Every structure is written in C-alpha cells, then in structure tokens.
C-alpha cells in the first residue's frame, strides 16, 4: 500500500520538535511522518517551509521559532546559518552533551538491538571553543578576490571566512596568509565545476606546543614558491613546516598522492599523554588535543591491562593508541593500510623508546587474519575505524581471533551500533559505553565501547 504523505514541497507548516537527528537537525512529526528542520531544538514549536519531500521524510527550512527551548542560545559565529561546519551552536553546551549521550543510546537500541546498557554522561570541555588543532579550507573566488572558508551545508558553495570560533586561531591565520599570497601573485583558485584554476585547498595543523604545519594543495606545480615561503615564514608564528601537495584530479577529494616539503621539517612533533608523535602531512591525528587525552585515558582504564597481554590495534594510524597500550601490555601489534602512517608509527615507537610494539601495513581484516593463521591469539583487540565503521572482513577476523576483550573507539554511533550487533551475534557483550565530546558545537561525538566475550574459549 502506498504511504500517504501529509506534506508537499513548498508547504508552510507548524511543527513541534521532539528530538534531534544524527546531524543535529530538529525532528517533528506530521501524522507520524518525519520532518527534519535544521536549527530547531527539541521542545520547540516552529514554523517552517518545506524544501524537500521523499517517501520516508521531509526537510523544511526554519522560518520562525514560535516557542523557544530554554536550551536555545545565540550562536557565536556570524556565518553560522550559512556555513555547514557546525550544527549545534544554537544549543547550550550542557544540552549538547545530553543530546549526544541520547544519540548513542538511541543508535545502540534502534540499530544495534542493544538494550539495558548504561551509556555514561558525555565528557565535555570546560571551554568548548578554539579546540580544533587542524583545519582544511577550500579556496574559491568571491567577485575578483580569492577567499577561504567552509562549504555551505550539503553543497560545494564556499562560505568565505576570516575566522572560525572552533578553530585554533593559528590555523585560520595560516589560511589567511596563503590567500594573501594568492591574491598578491594572481594565483587562481580551483573551480570544481570547470576544472580550471591552480589553488585548491590550504590545510594547517598545530601541535600542543604551538608549532604549525601548513599544506598547500594545487592542481599541479607550485607557482611563486619562494613568495609563498616568504609570506608564511614572515606571518605565521611558530611555523615549522610547509608542504606542497599536488592533486590534479577533477574531483572534490582534498589531497593528492604527491607531497613535497618545501620548507622546514617533514613531520610535526605532537605530544599526547606524555609521548611524542611525529605526524606527516598525510597522517591522521585527532583534532582535539584536550579531549583526545581524556579519550585515551578512558580506553586504557576500561581495558585494565595487567602487563602481559597481547593486543592488536586495528586502524592504528601513526601508532598513538598502540604506543600508549604498549606501556601497559606485553606486546602490541598495530595494523594500518596507509604506508606513510605505518612509517610514522615505526618512527614514533623508536622516538619514544618503545620496543614491544610492531606495525603491519595491511587492511584490518587481512592483517588480523594473517596473524591468527600464524598462530597468534590476542587477548585484546582495539579498533578505531573511520566513520564508515569496519568492513565485514575485519569484523569476521575480530570475531574469530579469540580475543577476550574488544575496545571499539568510534566517531559514528550508527556504524558502532551496526558493528556491535555483528559482534554480539559472535558472542560479545557491551560492558561499558563512554561518550567523549571531541567536536563541541557539532552533532558529532566520539565514544569508547568495551565488549567482552560471553562465550567459551576458541573460535566464536
């Protein structure tokens, strides 16, 4: 039977908002039909204009808040309503933390079929601003002027910015310097619609000690290299590295495969939890130093390692979690499929004098399968996959490796719930769930989940 849809495109509606969606949109119901309204909050009555209708839901643009939530606050950023970078600046921070706790609980129940597990209160920040140590900004044109910014929500239209209140100021200052260089020397921004232009992106990352790495992405050879070096070294305080990345693909992918250091060091020295990590331009590192240290401390506390365990760290990146684990375990094996990250991980082990950690450049599934076929039986598997979660091959290898504990760190409650359901069917039960707010003012969060084997020894 065809479903009766009670709303049409361009309708003006009045709606009570009952909950938040996974991207921070308010959700209300019309005759049981879901309507998503960005910038609306639970408990509010709003008027909205319908801009999209599908068979399962509608999307509406907020026109007026008729009855405001007590959690509504004025956004800090003047570009907030146009920029797609943040989704919850209009929500009081305490309410954001509670909403993220609920989001994880709802995902585990609705998508994972996991009920009765306590999701602990989200661990937040004392000051939830200026926390991002990395920014990646597309470059475009506004009139005849080069600008940097973020894309508008669900588009590739650049919203020009001079600053961003969730970015560390040093990061946006570096972007400003690159734009000044482009304007002064006629370096044309890349146009995604035509494939024309030279300057695509600027990426900047700042270490805990204030050192800054800048990556400039162009479609081909870097013009006016000496002028760029002069601009950045003259204007960016604590600059330690300038890297040129070449990306000739006609796509929205930010980085290409070719990196060349044109000034300073190849890697940024980043300190976390008392260890030092050399991070190359291509390597992943969490964007919030303060919350990352809380996250890793919780992970170690959950595992309660005694010193003799063998631990496999899937999706290990540059070895941040692996090396922290190695201080408390007998042996740690990190698995990562990005060669440059594995190279960084090995160097980081040497840098910190850690000898009981080793690293394999393999996919998560095939790497662990290879180890188990060689006779390895890990006590613990730690995994911190990308937002898409684990591939089925990786889940299958984890479920069959014989580990008594699995520690899953996730930035996506939906894929965590999906993967937890798979592991539950293989005999693992969720024991602890702790959200950590790595991304204040956005709908995203990080969560640490401990699972333990409830079945017998051997292959599950």
C-alpha positions in Angstrom: 0.0 0.0 0.0 1.3 3.4 -0.9 2.0 5.6 2.1 0.0 8.8 2.5 2.5 11.7 2.7 0.9 14.6 4.6 3.1 17.3 3.3 4.2 18.7 -0.1 7.2 20.7 -1.3 6.7 24.5 -0.6 4.1 23.9 2.1 4.4 26.2 5.1 3.9 24.1 8.3 3.7 24.5 12.0 5.6 21.7 13.8 6.5 20.6 17.3 10.1 19.3 17.5 10.5 16.2 19.5 14.1 15.1 19.1 17.4 15.7 17.2 18.6 13.8 14.1 22.1 12.4 13.7 23.3 15.7 12.1 21.7 17.9 14.7 18.5 18.7 12.9 15.3 19.1 14.8 12.8 16.3 14.0 9.0 16.7 14.3 6.1 14.5 13.2 3.1 15.3 10.9 0.6 12.4 11.2 3.6 10.2 12.0 5.6 11.5 9.1 9.1 12.8 10.0 10.1 16.3 9.1 13.7 17.5 9.6 14.2 21.1 10.5 17.9 22.3 10.8 18.5 24.8 13.7 15.3 23.7 15.5 15.5 22.2 19.0 13.5 19.6 20.9 10.6 21.1 22.8 10.2 24.0 20.3 7.2 24.9 18.2 8.4 26.3 14.9 7.0 27.5 11.6 8.9 26.1 8.6 8.9 26.0 4.8 9.1 22.5 3.2 12.0 22.3 0.7 12.2 18.6 0.1 9.9 15.6 0.3 10.7 11.9 -0.1 8.7 8.8 0.6 10.2 8.5 4.0 10.7 12.0 5.3 10.6 15.7 4.5 13.1 18.6 5.1 12.0 22.1 5.9 13.7 25.4 6.4 13.2 27.1 9.7 11.2 30.3 9.4 10.3 31.3 12.9 10.6 29.8 16.4 7.2 30.3 17.9 8.0 28.7 21.2 11.7 28.5 22.1 13.5 25.9 24.1 15.3 27.0 27.3 18.4 25.4 25.7 18.4 27.9 22.8 21.4 30.3 22.8 22.7 32.8 20.3 25.4 31.3 18.0 28.9 32.7 18.4 29.7 32.7 14.7 28.3 35.3 12.3 28.4 32.7 9.4 26.6 30.0 11.4 23.3 30.0 9.5 25.2 29.8 6.1 28.2 27.6 6.9 27.9 23.8 7.1 30.8 23.4 9.6 28.8 23.4 12.8 25.3 22.2 13.6 24.6 22.9 17.2 25.9 26.4 18.0 22.3 27.4 18.8 22.2 24.8 21.6 23.5 25.4 25.2 26.6 23.3 25.7 25.2 21.2 28.6 22.2 20.3 26.4 24.6 19.3 23.6 26.3 16.8 25.9 23.0 15.3 27.0 21.8 15.1 23.3 25.0 13.2 22.3 24.5 10.7 25.2 20.9 10.1 23.9 22.1 9.8 20.3 24.4 7.0 21.2 21.8 5.2 23.4 19.2 5.5 20.6 21.6 4.2 18.0 22.6 1.2 20.1 18.9 0.3 20.7 17.4 1.1 17.3 20.3 0.0 15.1 22.2 -2.5 17.2 19.3 -4.1 19.2 21.3 -3.5 22.4 19.1 -2.6 25.4 19.8 -2.2 29.1 23.4 -1.0 28.6 24.2 2.2 30.5 25.6 5.0 28.3 27.5 7.2 30.7 27.2 11.0 30.6 29.2 12.7 27.8 32.5 14.1 29.0 32.7 17.6 27.8 35.1 20.6 27.8 35.4 23.4 30.2 35.9 25.8 27.3 34.3 24.2 24.1 35.8 26.8 21.7 39.1 27.1 19.8 39.7 23.4 20.2 40.5 22.2 16.7 44.2 21.8 16.0 43.6 21.2 12.3 41.7 23.0 9.6 41.2 22.2 5.9 39.8 25.1 3.9 38.8 25.1 0.2 39.8 28.2 -1.7 37.4 30.0 -4.1 36.6 33.3 -5.6 34.2 36.0 -4.3 33.9 38.5 -7.1 37.5 39.0 -8.1 39.0 38.2 -4.7 40.4 34.8 -3.5 38.8 33.6 -0.3 38.9 30.6 2.0 36.1 29.2 4.0 33.9 26.2 4.5 31.3 24.7 2.2 27.6 25.6 2.9 25.6 22.7 4.2 25.0 19.9 1.6 26.8 22.0 -1.2 30.2 22.9 -2.6 29.4 26.6 -2.4 32.2 28.3 -0.3 31.1 30.5 2.6 34.0 33.0 3.0 35.5 33.2 6.5 38.2 35.3 8.2 38.0 33.3 11.4 36.2 30.3 12.9 35.4 30.1 16.6 36.0 26.3 16.9 39.4 26.5 15.1 42.6 27.5 16.9 43.5 31.0 15.7 46.9 29.9 14.4 45.2 27.6 11.9 43.0 30.3 10.4 45.8 32.8 10.4 47.9 30.4 8.2 44.9 30.2 5.8 44.8 34.0 5.7 48.5 34.1 4.8 48.0 31.7 1.9 45.1 33.7 0.5 47.2 36.9 0.7 49.9 35.2 -1.3 47.4 34.0 -3.9 45.9 37.5 -4.3 49.3 39.2 -4.5 50.6 36.9 -7.2 47.5 36.2 -9.3 47.2 32.5 -8.2 43.8 31.5 -9.4 41.6 29.3 -7.1 40.5 25.9 -8.5 36.9 25.8 -9.9 35.4 22.4 -9.3 32.7 22.9 -11.9 35.1 23.7 -14.7 38.3 22.0 -13.5 40.2 25.3 -14.1 42.4 27.1 -11.6 45.5 26.3 -9.6 45.0 26.7 -5.8 42.6 24.1 -4.3 43.0 23.9 -0.5 45.1 25.0 2.4 45.4 22.7 5.4 47.1 23.7 8.7 47.8 21.7 11.8 49.0 22.9 15.2 50.8 20.8 17.8 50.3 21.2 21.5 53.5 23.3 21.8 52.2 25.8 19.2 54.3 24.6 16.2 52.4 24.8 12.9 52.5 22.8 9.7 50.9 24.2 6.5 49.9 22.2 3.5 49.1 24.0 0.2 47.2 22.0 -2.4 47.4 22.9 -6.1 46.4 21.2 -9.3 50.0 20.9 -10.5 53.4 22.5 -10.0 53.5 25.2 -7.2 53.9 28.7 -8.7 55.7 31.5 -6.8 57.1 29.1 -4.3 59.7 31.5 -2.8 57.0 34.1 -2.4 54.8 31.6 -0.6 57.6 30.7 1.7 58.3 34.3 2.4 54.6 35.1 3.2 54.2 32.1 5.6 57.5 32.4 7.4 57.1 36.1 7.8 53.5 36.0 9.1 52.8 32.6 10.8 54.3 32.4 14.3 56.0 29.1 15.3 55.8 27.8 11.7 57.9 24.6 11.4 56.8 23.1 8.1 55.5 24.0 4.6 54.3 21.1 2.4 53.2 21.2 -1.2 50.6 18.7 -2.2 49.7 18.1 -5.9 46.2 17.0 -6.7 45.3 17.0 -10.5 42.1 15.0 -10.2 38.9 16.8 -11.2 37.0 15.9 -8.1 36.2 17.1 -4.6 38.9 14.9 -3.0 41.1 17.3 -1.0 44.6 15.7 -1.1 46.5 14.1 -3.9 49.2 11.4 -3.6 52.2 13.6 -4.1 53.7 15.5 -1.1 56.9 17.6 -1.1 58.4 19.5 1.8 59.4 23.0 0.5 60.5 24.5 3.8 61.2 23.2 7.3 60.6 19.7 8.7 58.8 16.8 7.1 56.8 16.0 10.3 55.2 17.8 13.1 56.1 16.8 16.7 52.9 16.3 18.6 52.8 15.4 22.3 49.9 13.3 23.7 49.7 11.7 27.1 53.4 12.1 27.7 54.5 10.6 24.4 55.8 12.3 21.3 54.4 11.5 17.8 55.9 12.7 14.6 53.0 13.4 12.2 53.4 13.7 8.5 51.0 15.7 6.3 49.2 12.6 5.2 48.7 11.0 8.6 45.6 11.1 10.8 45.6 12.7 14.2 42.6 13.6 16.4 41.7 17.3 16.1 41.1 18.0 19.8 44.2 17.6 21.9 42.5 18.0 25.3 39.7 15.6 24.6 42.0 13.1 22.9 44.0 12.7 26.1 40.7 12.1 28.0 39.6 9.6 25.4 42.8 7.5 25.5 42.9 7.6 29.3 39.4 6.2 29.4 40.3 3.5 26.9 43.3 2.4 29.0 41.2 2.4 32.2 38.4 0.3 30.5 40.9 -2.4 29.4 42.7 -2.6 32.8 45.8 -4.2 31.3 48.0 -6.2 33.7 51.2 -6.1 31.7 51.4 -9.4 29.9 48.6 -9.1 27.4 49.0 -9.3 23.6 47.0 -6.5 22.0 46.1 -6.0 18.3 45.4 -2.4 17.4 43.3 -2.2 14.2 43.3 1.0 12.1 46.3 2.1 14.2 47.3 5.1 12.1 50.6 6.7 13.3 50.5 4.5 16.5 49.1 6.8 19.1 46.9 4.3 20.8 49.3 1.4 20.1 52.2 3.1 21.9 50.1 4.0 24.9 48.9 0.4 25.1 52.5 -0.8 24.8 53.3 0.9 28.1 50.8 -1.4 29.9 50.8 -4.6 27.7 53.3 -7.3 26.9 53.1 -7.0 23.1 51.2 -4.7 20.8 50.7 -5.2 17.0 49.3 -2.3 15.1 47.6 -2.8 11.7 47.2 0.1 9.2 46.8 0.2 5.4 48.3 3.6 4.8 52.1 3.1 4.2 53.1 6.6 5.3 51.2 6.2 8.6 52.9 2.9 9.2 56.2 4.5 8.6 55.3 7.2 11.1 54.2 4.6 13.6 57.5 2.8 13.5 59.4 6.0 13.9 57.2 7.0 16.8 58.0 3.8 18.6 61.7 4.5 18.1 61.3 8.1 19.2 59.7 7.0 22.5 62.0 4.1 23.2 59.1 1.6 22.9 60.3 -1.9 21.8 57.2 -4.1 22.4 55.1 -2.5 19.6 55.3 -3.6 15.9 53.3 -2.5 12.9 51.9 -4.2 9.8 50.9 -2.4 6.6 47.8 -4.4 5.8 44.0 -4.0 5.6 42.4 -4.5 9.0 40.7 -7.8 8.0 43.5 -9.5 6.1 46.2 -8.3 8.6 44.5 -9.9 11.6 43.5 -13.0 9.6 47.2 -13.4 8.7 48.3 -13.1 12.3 45.7 -15.7 13.5 46.7 -18.1 10.8 50.3 -17.8 12.0 49.0 -18.9 15.5 48.5 -15.5 17.2 45.7 -15.4 19.7 45.4 -11.8 21.0 44.0 -11.1 24.5 42.6 -7.8 23.3 41.6 -6.1 20.0 41.4 -2.3 19.9 39.8 -0.7 16.9 39.3 3.0 15.9 37.9 2.8 12.3 36.8 5.7 10.1 33.2 6.9 10.2 32.1 4.2 7.8 32.9 1.6 10.5 34.5 -1.8 10.0 34.5 -3.8 6.8 32.8 -7.2 7.2 36.1 -8.9 6.7 37.6 -7.0 9.6 34.6 -7.9 11.8 34.8 -11.5 10.8 38.5 -11.6 11.7 38.0 -9.9 15.0 35.1 -12.2 15.9 37.2 -15.3 15.1 40.5 -14.3 16.6 39.8 -15.5 20.2 40.2 -12.1 22.0 38.5 -11.9 25.3 38.1 -8.1 25.1 37.3 -5.7 22.3 37.7 -1.9 22.7 35.9 0.0 20.0 36.5 3.7 19.6 34.0 5.3 17.2 33.1 8.7 15.8 29.8 7.4 14.4 27.2 5.9 16.7 25.3 4.4 13.8 28.2 2.3 12.5 29.3 1.5 16.1 25.8 0.1 16.7 25.8 -1.9 13.4 29.2 -3.4 14.2 28.3 -4.1 17.9 25.3 -6.1 16.6 27.6 -8.2 14.5 30.0 -8.8 17.4 27.0 -9.6 19.7 26.0 -12.3 17.3 29.5 -13.6 17.6 29.4 -13.8 21.4 30.5 -10.4 22.6 28.5 -8.2 25.0 28.8 -4.5 25.6 30.0 -3.8 29.1 30.8 0.0 29.1 30.0 2.9 26.9 31.6 6.3 27.5 30.9 9.3 25.1 33.6 12.0 24.9 32.8 15.3 23.2 35.6 15.6 20.7 33.6 18.0 18.5 31.7 20.7 20.5 29.2 22.8 18.6 28.7 20.0 16.1 26.4 16.9 16.2 29.4 14.6 16.2 30.9 12.9 19.1 33.4 10.1 20.0 32.6 7.1 22.1 34.6 4.4 23.8 32.8 1.0 24.0 34.2 -2.1 25.8 32.9 -5.5 24.7 33.8 -8.8 26.4 33.4 -12.4 25.2 30.5 -14.1 26.8 31.1 -17.5 25.1 33.5 -20.3 25.5 37.2 -20.3 24.5 38.1 -20.9 20.9 36.6 -19.7 17.7 33.3 -17.9 18.0 
